[in-house]
Amino acid sequence: MGNSTGTMFKLTTFGESHGKAIGGVIDGCSAGLELDFEKIQKQLDRRKPGQSKITTQRKESDTVQFLSGIFEGKTTGTPIGFTIKNEDAKSKDYSHVKDTFRPSHADYTYQQKYGIRDYRGGGRSSARETACRVVAGAIAQQILAKIGVEVQAYVSAVGNVKMNKCHNHMDLSFIDSNIVRCPDNDNAERMIAEIEKVKKEGDTIGGEITCVATGVPVGWGEPVFDKLHADIGKGMLSINAVHGFKYGFGGVDISSSIGSEVNDIFLDENGKTKTNFSGGIQGGISNGNDIYCEVAFKPVATIMQKQESIDVNGKKVELEAKGRHDACVVPRAVPIVESMMALTLVDFYLRSLANKI
């Protein structure tokens, strides 16, 4: 039913934006992993609302409560169940859209598919669901860290403010040095100014996040339908507001290039290459180089301006949004992108072990 992701390391999420809680079940996590709960909460804090002047002012502590699968700080090998309470839901902010379809939201498609919808904050279609992915992703990152794999993401564009730098030309330790999560402070200031500008106008703006995975060994991924980059792309495109995915190429427009410009020339028998336009993946299988991709987010559909729409009876109405919303989602989406990369990689890691038995 589309509520689960993963094969060997599987996450199933549940809950709605304005229900009592959201949560998930992680199946396939090996026993004996000593969890760093502070790291899990830190990732949730990076995603939660109300963290800065450029994010929605909904106040949620996003404190995760683990219900099963953990004993004395270590995983037991059984399903890990967890919940996150919704503490600051203001459902009345959405009463005016009870019978109205908001432009570019999932209201209409949910109504047509199910014959019923939770209009409070979008219900199941709300990006609040992604907090569950961050919990599982933070655990996946701890598993990957044991074998030397690190996943980092950062904001590389907001509207027309774009960085023209590859990840290996920047110090990624500065990602969290500013509220927009861009490791280049000059571009970060321009991005923040752009978000503040559209926010004052009651509008929204899109952007891009670059994600990098280092230390991935050769051999993860399958050669036909389960290509590594295909599953990474599926994970990224499952995130709310994502409308585009591209891996590799380091800023080069690969589709308008010629082969002699973008072929990765081998330098030695260990697979080291002169360039990494392939983004660490060839033939759907990791080649040992850094894996990197760009994830494009559309502007948030909820804008603080009057718009024309229709109600459930097809009658034309004028709609003006109320409540608390992000003018740009990309700063808060950084840990979500990291989580989807980590979840995909740890799944293929476990599958690679199974292939060797």
C-alpha positions in Angstrom: 0.0 0.0 0.0 3.0 2.3 -0.4 3.7 2.8 3.3 6.9 0.8 3.4 10.4 1.1 1.9 13.3 -1.3 1.8 13.9 -5.0 1.2 16.3 -6.3 3.9 16.1 -3.1 6.0 12.5 -2.1 5.9 10.7 1.0 7.3 6.9 1.2 7.6 5.5 4.5 8.7 2.0 5.5 10.0 0.1 8.5 11.2 -1.2 11.9 10.0 -0.1 15.5 10.5 -2.9 16.3 13.1 -3.5 12.9 14.6 -2.3 11.9 18.1 1.1 10.8 16.8 3.1 9.6 13.9 5.5 6.6 14.0 7.1 3.7 12.4 8.3 0.1 12.5 11.9 -0.8 11.4 12.4 -4.4 10.5 15.7 -6.0 9.6 18.0 -4.1 11.9 20.6 -6.6 13.2 21.0 -7.3 16.9 23.7 -5.8 19.1 23.9 -2.4 17.6 24.5 0.1 20.4 22.5 3.1 19.5 23.5 6.8 20.0 20.1 8.3 20.9 21.5 11.8 21.0 22.4 11.5 17.3 19.0 10.3 16.4 17.4 13.3 18.3 19.9 15.7 16.7 18.7 14.6 13.2 15.1 15.1 14.3 16.0 18.6 15.6 17.4 19.5 12.3 14.1 18.6 10.6 11.6 19.8 13.1 9.5 23.0 12.6 10.1 26.3 14.5 13.8 26.0 14.4 14.6 29.4 12.8 13.0 32.6 11.3 12.8 31.1 7.8 10.8 28.0 8.8 7.2 27.3 9.8 6.6 28.4 13.4 4.7 25.2 14.4 6.3 24.2 17.7 7.0 20.4 18.0 9.7 18.9 20.2 9.7 15.9 17.9 10.9 13.7 20.7 11.0 10.0 19.6 9.8 7.3 22.0 11.0 3.8 21.2 8.5 1.1 22.1 10.3 -2.2 21.1 13.3 -3.8 19.6 15.8 -2.1 21.9 17.1 -3.4 25.3 19.6 -1.7 27.5 20.5 0.7 24.6 21.2 -2.1 22.1 19.0 -3.4 19.2 17.6 -6.9 19.8 17.1 -7.9 16.2 13.3 -7.7 16.5 11.1 -5.0 15.0 11.9 -1.5 16.3 8.7 0.4 17.0 8.6 4.1 17.7 6.2 7.1 18.0 6.5 10.9 17.8 3.7 12.8 19.4 2.0 15.7 17.6 2.1 18.4 20.3 1.2 21.6 18.5 -1.4 20.7 15.9 -3.9 23.5 15.3 -6.6 21.8 13.3 -8.9 24.8 13.2 -6.4 26.5 10.9 -7.7 24.1 8.2 -11.4 24.2 8.7 -11.8 26.6 5.7 -10.4 23.9 3.3 -12.7 21.1 4.6 -14.6 21.1 1.4 -12.1 22.9 -0.9 -9.3 21.6 -3.0 -6.1 23.6 -2.5 -4.1 24.2 -5.7 -1.2 21.8 -6.3 -1.9 19.9 -3.0 -2.9 16.2 -2.7 -6.4 17.2 -1.6 -8.1 16.4 -4.9 -6.2 13.2 -5.7 -6.8 11.8 -2.2 -10.5 12.5 -2.4 -10.8 10.8 -5.7 -8.7 7.8 -4.7 -10.2 7.1 -1.3 -13.5 9.0 -1.3 -12.4 10.6 2.0 -9.5 12.7 3.2 -8.1 14.2 6.4 -8.0 17.9 5.5 -6.1 18.8 8.7 -2.7 19.8 7.5 -2.9 17.4 4.6 -3.3 14.3 6.8 -1.1 11.5 5.5 0.2 13.6 2.6 1.8 16.0 5.0 5.6 16.3 5.2 5.3 15.6 8.9 5.4 11.9 8.0 9.1 12.4 7.0 10.1 12.7 10.7 9.6 8.9 10.8 12.1 8.5 8.0 14.6 10.6 9.9 14.5 8.3 12.9 15.1 5.2 10.7 17.6 7.1 8.6 19.6 8.1 11.7 19.8 4.4 12.7 20.8 3.5 9.2 23.6 6.1 9.3 24.9 4.5 12.5 25.1 1.1 10.9 26.9 2.6 7.8 29.3 4.4 10.1 30.5 1.1 11.4 31.8 0.2 7.9 33.2 3.7 7.1 30.3 5.1 5.1 29.2 8.7 5.7 26.2 10.5 4.3 26.0 14.3 4.2 23.6 16.7 2.4 23.4 20.4 2.0 21.4 23.1 0.3 23.0 24.0 -3.0 20.3 26.2 -4.5 17.3 28.4 -3.4 15.5 29.8 -6.4 18.0 31.4 -8.7 20.7 31.5 -6.1 22.8 28.5 -7.0 26.2 27.3 -6.0 28.5 26.3 -8.9 30.8 24.3 -6.7 31.3 20.5 -6.4 31.1 19.0 -3.0 34.8 18.1 -2.9 35.7 21.8 -3.3 33.9 22.8 -0.1 34.3 22.1 3.7 31.1 20.2 4.5 31.7 20.7 8.2 30.1 24.2 7.7 26.7 22.8 6.6 25.1 23.7 10.0 26.9 26.9 10.4 23.9 28.9 9.1 20.1 28.4 9.2 19.8 27.6 5.5 22.3 24.7 5.7 24.6 25.8 2.9 28.3 25.2 3.5 29.2 28.4 1.6 28.4 31.4 3.8 28.3 34.0 1.0 25.7 31.9 -0.9 23.9 31.1 2.3 23.3 34.8 3.1 21.9 35.3 -0.4 19.7 32.3 0.0 18.3 33.5 3.3 17.6 36.9 1.9 15.7 35.3 -1.0 13.6 33.2 1.4 12.8 36.2 3.5 11.8 38.2 0.4 9.3 35.7 -0.9 8.0 35.1 2.7 7.1 38.8 3.0 5.3 38.6 -0.3 3.2 35.7 1.0 4.8 33.4 -1.6 7.1 30.4 -1.6 10.2 29.3 -3.4 11.9 26.0 -4.4 15.5 24.9 -4.3 17.9 22.0 -4.5 19.8 19.8 -2.0 23.0 18.0 -2.9 23.7 14.7 -1.1 27.1 12.9 -0.8 27.9 9.4 0.3 31.6 8.6 0.9 33.2 5.3 1.7 30.7 3.2 -0.2 32.6 0.1 -1.4 32.5 -1.5 -4.9 29.6 -3.8 -5.6 26.4 -2.4 -4.0 23.4 -2.5 -6.3 21.9 -4.9 -8.9 22.5 -4.7 -12.6 18.9 -4.6 -14.1 15.8 -3.5 -12.2 17.3 -2.8 -8.8 20.0 -0.4 -9.9 21.5 1.5 -7.0 20.8 4.9 -8.5 17.3 3.9 -9.4 16.5 3.0 -5.8 18.2 6.2 -4.5 16.1 8.2 -7.0 12.9 6.4 -5.9 13.7 7.2 -2.3 14.3 10.9 -3.0 11.3 11.3 -5.3 9.1 9.9 -2.5 9.9 12.9 -0.3 7.2 15.6 -0.3 7.7 18.4 -2.8 10.5 16.7 -4.6 10.1 16.9 -8.4 13.5 16.1 -9.7 16.5 13.8 -9.2 19.9 13.7 -10.9 23.0 11.8 -9.9 26.7 12.4 -10.7 28.1 14.7 -13.4 29.5 17.3 -11.0 27.7 20.3 -12.4 28.2 19.2 -16.1 25.1 19.0 -18.3 25.7 15.4 -19.2 22.9 15.2 -21.8 24.5 17.9 -24.0 28.0 16.7 -23.5 30.1 14.3 -25.7 31.6 11.1 -24.5 35.2 12.2 -24.6 34.3 14.9 -22.1 32.5 12.8 -19.5 33.9 9.3 -19.6 35.7 8.4 -16.3 39.2 7.3 -17.3 40.6 4.5 -15.1 44.0 5.2 -13.4 44.8 1.9 -11.7 43.7 -1.7 -11.2 41.8 -0.7 -8.0 39.1 1.2 -10.0 40.4 4.7 -9.2 39.3 7.1 -12.0 40.5 10.5 -13.1 37.1 12.0 -12.8 33.8 11.0 -11.2 31.1 12.1 -13.6 29.4 8.8 -13.0 28.7 9.8 -9.4 30.1 6.6 -7.9 27.7 4.3 -9.8 28.2 2.4 -13.1 25.8 -0.1 -14.5 23.6 0.3 -11.4 26.5 -0.8 -9.2 28.7 1.3 -6.9 32.2 1.7 -8.2 34.0 2.8 -5.0 33.9 6.6 -5.7 31.8 9.2 -3.9 28.1 8.8 -4.6 26.5 12.2 -5.1 23.1 13.5 -6.4 21.0 16.6 -6.6 17.4 16.6 -5.4 15.1 19.4 -6.7 12.2 20.7 -4.6 9.3 22.6 -5.9 7.9 25.7 -4.1 5.6 24.9 -1.3 2.0 24.7 -2.6 0.5 26.7 0.3 1.0 30.4 -0.3 -0.4 33.3 1.7 -2.1 34.9 -1.3 -5.6 34.6 -2.7 -6.1 31.9 -5.3 -8.9 30.5 -7.3 -10.0 26.9 -6.8 -13.0 24.7 -6.6 -14.9 22.9 -3.8 -16.0 19.3 -3.7 -19.1 20.2 -5.8 -17.0 21.7 -8.5 -18.1 25.3 -7.6 -15.5 28.0 -8.1 -14.2 29.5 -4.8 -11.6 32.0 -3.7 -9.1 30.5 -1.3 -6.6 32.2 1.0 -4.3 30.0 3.2 -4.1 30.3 7.0 -1.8 28.8 9.6 1.9 28.2 9.8 3.8 27.2 6.7 7.4 27.1 5.3 8.3 29.6 2.6 11.0 27.2 1.5 11.3 23.6 2.6 14.9 22.9 1.6 16.7 23.9 4.9 14.5 21.4 6.9 14.7 18.8 4.2 18.4 18.3 4.5 18.2 15.5 7.1 15.3 13.9 5.2 17.5 13.6 2.1 20.3 12.2 4.2 17.9 9.7 5.6 16.6 8.4 2.3 20.2 8.0 1.1 21.2 6.1 4.2 18.1 3.9 4.2 18.8 2.9 0.6 22.5 2.3 1.1 22.0 0.2 4.3 19.4 -1.9 2.4 21.9 -2.6 -0.4 24.7 -3.2 2.1 22.6 -6.0 3.8 21.7 -7.3 0.3 25.3 -7.5 -0.6 26.0 -9.6 2.5 23.2 -12.0 1.5 24.6 -12.4 -2.0 27.9 -13.7 -0.5 26.4 -16.5 1.6 
